[in-house]
Amino acid sequence: MIHVGTSGWQYRDWRGPFYPEGLPQRLWLEHYAEHFATVEVNNAFYRLPERDTFAKWRARTPDDFCVAVKVSRYLTHVKRLRDPEEPVARFLERATALGDRLGPVLLQLPPTLRADPDTLDATLALFPRDVRVAVEPRHASWWTPETESVLKGHNAALCWADRKGRPVTPLWHTADFGYLRMHEGRARPWPHYGRAALRSWLDRVDPSVDTYVYFNNDPGCAAVADASTFATLARRRELPTTRTP
């Protein structure tokens, strides 16, 4: 199944193009969940919500909804994966309130963090095996067989990433699921993606495993439009895909 959504849902410029003008912001999640079956929570990276917030998101979304959660920057950017025990435990204590709504969790590493496979290995070892973890390194020193081996050893997905229609990561398959983030397209108006770029990513996706695809190009509601187009193109190939507008 290809799970298609956006990176966040609380964007003011989506009022009108996606959210009805008269819809209160407190009901935006419900509206989003009617049209998408998954979302990536980006704001947890900046400030980890309390457990009660995650529980409320679970209560406000339908049974088939899936929430991917970006791990707090305290672990990845402040601690830089050092002494990960407390940050991982705190994250899990809160995010697991999502229950069966909890999807993959994303570790996005700082672009200045050079490869340290041993530290990554120790961090990944703290996550239960039933929690899917994706890792998005952003320094070229990570692209080594040792990094690939660490990810495979923990069934952690290398987060594929796109910027301007091109991969900015290797296309390793390191887990029994896939994770793709679409950051910025080349089409007009910026930051939209063109259909050729979206088709190229469908050529790379493994249809035999769950693949989570999140559009992070939120300005101008581009993420919603591109997610919908991507899903339409996938369905034309008869690939099972979650709902989109």
C-alpha positions in Angstrom: 0.0 0.0 0.0 1.2 3.5 -0.8 0.3 5.8 2.1 0.1 9.4 0.8 -0.2 12.5 2.9 1.4 15.8 3.8 4.0 17.0 6.4 1.6 18.7 8.8 -1.9 20.0 8.4 -2.0 23.4 10.2 -1.0 25.9 7.5 -3.0 29.1 7.4 -2.6 29.5 3.6 -4.5 26.2 3.1 -7.7 28.0 4.2 -9.6 28.4 1.0 -7.7 26.0 -1.3 -8.3 23.1 1.1 -10.0 24.1 4.3 -13.5 25.7 3.8 -13.4 29.4 4.7 -15.9 29.1 7.6 -14.3 26.0 9.1 -12.7 26.7 12.6 -9.1 25.7 12.8 -9.9 23.4 15.7 -11.7 21.2 13.2 -9.0 21.1 10.6 -7.6 17.7 11.6 -11.1 16.1 11.2 -11.4 17.7 7.8 -7.9 16.6 6.8 -8.6 13.0 8.0 -11.7 12.9 5.8 -9.5 13.4 2.7 -6.2 11.8 3.7 -5.5 8.6 5.6 -2.1 9.7 6.9 -0.2 12.7 8.0 3.4 13.4 9.1 3.5 15.5 12.3 6.4 17.9 11.9 5.7 20.2 14.8 6.7 17.4 17.3 10.3 18.1 16.0 10.2 21.6 17.4 8.2 20.9 20.6 7.2 17.4 21.6 3.5 17.4 22.5 2.3 16.0 25.7 0.9 12.5 25.8 -2.6 13.9 26.1 -2.3 15.7 22.8 -1.3 12.5 21.0 -4.3 10.7 22.7 -6.6 13.5 21.5 -5.4 13.1 17.9 -6.2 9.4 18.1 -9.7 10.2 19.3 -10.3 12.7 16.6 -9.3 10.5 13.6 -10.9 7.5 12.0 -9.8 3.9 12.6 -7.8 3.7 9.4 -5.8 6.9 10.0 -2.0 6.7 10.4 0.2 9.4 12.1 3.9 9.5 11.3 5.8 11.5 13.9 9.0 13.4 13.6 11.2 12.8 16.6 12.1 15.8 18.8 15.1 17.8 17.7 16.4 17.5 21.3 17.5 14.0 20.4 18.8 14.7 16.9 20.0 18.3 16.9 20.8 19.1 20.5 22.0 15.8 21.8 23.1 14.8 18.3 22.2 11.2 19.1 24.4 11.1 22.2 22.9 9.7 25.4 19.7 8.8 23.6 18.1 6.8 26.4 16.0 9.6 28.1 14.9 11.4 24.9 13.8 8.2 23.2 12.0 7.0 26.3 10.2 10.4 26.7 9.2 10.4 23.0 7.8 6.9 23.2 6.0 7.5 26.4 4.1 10.3 24.7 3.7 9.2 21.1 2.5 5.7 21.9 -0.7 7.4 23.2 -1.7 7.3 19.5 -2.1 3.5 19.9 -3.0 1.9 16.6 -2.8 5.3 14.8 1.0 5.5 15.3 2.8 5.0 12.1 6.5 5.3 11.4 8.7 7.7 13.4 11.2 9.8 11.6 14.7 10.7 12.8 15.9 13.6 10.7 19.5 14.2 11.3 21.2 17.7 11.1 23.0 18.5 7.9 26.2 19.1 9.9 26.1 15.8 11.7 28.8 13.6 10.2 28.4 9.8 10.1 28.6 8.0 13.4 27.1 4.5 12.7 27.8 3.3 16.3 25.7 6.1 17.8 22.9 5.6 15.3 23.0 1.9 16.1 22.7 2.6 19.9 19.8 5.0 19.2 17.9 2.6 17.0 18.3 -0.2 19.5 16.1 1.7 22.0 13.0 1.6 19.8 10.7 -1.5 20.1 10.8 -3.8 17.1 7.1 -3.1 16.5 7.8 0.7 16.0 8.8 1.5 12.5 11.7 4.0 12.3 12.9 5.9 9.3 16.1 7.8 9.3 16.9 10.9 7.2 20.7 11.6 7.3 21.7 14.8 5.6 25.5 14.7 5.5 27.1 12.8 2.6 29.5 11.0 5.0 26.6 8.7 5.9 26.4 7.1 2.5 28.5 4.0 3.4 28.0 0.2 3.6 28.3 0.5 7.4 25.4 2.9 7.6 23.3 0.7 5.3 24.2 -2.3 7.5 23.1 -0.5 10.7 19.7 0.4 9.2 19.1 -3.1 7.9 20.1 -4.6 11.3 17.2 -2.6 12.9 14.7 -2.9 10.0 14.9 0.9 9.9 14.1 2.6 6.6 16.5 5.0 4.9 14.2 8.0 4.3 14.4 8.8 0.7 14.3 12.5 0.0 13.6 14.6 -3.0 14.5 18.2 -3.7 13.7 19.8 -7.1 12.7 16.5 -8.6 15.9 14.7 -7.8 16.9 12.2 -5.1 19.2 13.7 -2.5 19.8 10.3 -0.8 20.8 6.8 -2.0 17.9 4.6 -2.9 18.7 1.9 -0.5 16.0 -0.6 0.6 16.9 -1.3 4.3 13.5 -2.2 5.8 10.2 -4.0 5.1 8.6 -0.6 4.5 9.6 2.6 2.6 9.5 6.2 3.5 9.8 9.2 1.1 9.7 12.9 1.7 9.1 15.4 -1.1 10.6 18.7 -0.1 10.5 21.0 -3.1 9.5 20.6 -6.8 10.7 22.5 -9.9 7.4 23.2 -11.5 5.5 26.5 -11.4 4.2 27.9 -9.3 6.9 27.1 -6.8 7.2 24.7 -5.0 5.0 22.4 -7.0 6.1 19.1 -8.6 5.5 18.3 -12.3 4.0 15.0 -13.3 7.2 13.7 -14.8 8.9 14.1 -11.5 6.1 12.3 -9.7 6.1 9.5 -12.2 9.8 9.0 -11.7 9.2 8.4 -8.0 6.5 5.9 -8.8 9.0 4.0 -10.9 11.2 3.7 -7.8 8.6 2.8 -5.2 8.4 -0.9 -4.3 4.7 -1.7 -4.6 5.1 -4.9 -2.6 5.7 -3.1 0.8 4.0 -0.3 2.7 5.5 3.0 1.5 4.8 6.3 3.2 5.0 9.3 1.0 4.8 12.8 2.6 4.8 16.1 0.7 6.6 18.7 2.6 6.2 21.5 0.0 3.4 23.2 2.0 3.5 26.8 0.7 0.5 27.7 -1.4 -1.1 24.4 -0.6 1.2 22.7 -3.1 1.6 19.7 -0.9 -2.1 18.9 -1.0 -2.3 19.3 -4.8 0.8 17.3 -5.5 -0.2 14.5 -3.0 -3.5 14.2 -4.9 -1.8 14.1 -8.3 0.8 11.5 -7.1 -2.0 9.3 -5.8 -4.0 9.6 -9.0 -0.9 8.6 -11.0 -0.4 5.6 -8.7 -4.0 4.5 -9.1 -3.7 4.6 -12.9 -0.9 2.0 -12.5 -3.4 0.0 -10.3 -1.2 0.5 -7.3 -3.2 0.4 -4.0 -3.1 3.9 -2.6 -4.8 5.6 0.4 -7.4 8.2 -0.1 -6.5 11.7 -1.2 -8.7 14.8 -2.1 
